[in-house]
């Protein structure tokens, strides 16, 4: 089965960690939001878990089985790999980690085979997948392996901001040595390509952040700006890209919100994610660029502390599905 060019994009939504809030937010999306104009949805998960959570939440959700729903509809691809009786205790568990990895692997195969246009992932837990034997730190690294990508780029999208990361999950003390001109250039080039292909920005304006306070104030607070970042930006400019930097990070995000830039390239995790998450997690979408597939994800974690209580907010998943649909449509041209 291949995806029809004139149909709404078909999106595989993975259930995430069964013990987390992934099942709940998926059920809330399916029961409370009309996404027919955005996409048809294939949930890759476990029927037993979803039916248990639906009953606990008092939600009436019909989950037809099948991997190819009609345009604008939804269906369940039941992996049958996690029993509802193991939902408690709500904490990291090897069996839940194994199940969440299997959802991802299957959804990615569907996308690579052309059976879906995009993959949207509900949250997984790093401790749980490690207990299951996964060698990957998280979604990004796993997706890169599954798709053969040499340099995946995390792009966070939220309320007027698109922020990519040069480095992701590492200790802050290790960041200066990990930030190289080659990594800055590779990340920025992937972001520029992603803006054109998936966001319909023909000539993207990109700002590269500085590493040190005030972009080092001419070398007073470090030399990475003059030694590494500025030369990388100059090389990017010579390729024809509309790139500026190093821009002090305490102003780069404000300018981006004021539409001075289409995207910002940040150098480390919290430099990027604090401004992105300040408006609230409900608007945050995590996009992975540089893959052979389109992938978006929620901007939050498994939230074991509220899982199964009906308190989870599905807004980030709604945003992730809608953004994946727009990206798929843009990629079709």
Order of alpha helices (4+ residues) and beta strands (2+ residues): beta-alpha-beta-alpha-beta-alpha-beta-alpha-alpha-beta-beta-alpha-alpha-beta-alpha-beta-alpha-beta-alpha-beta-beta-alpha
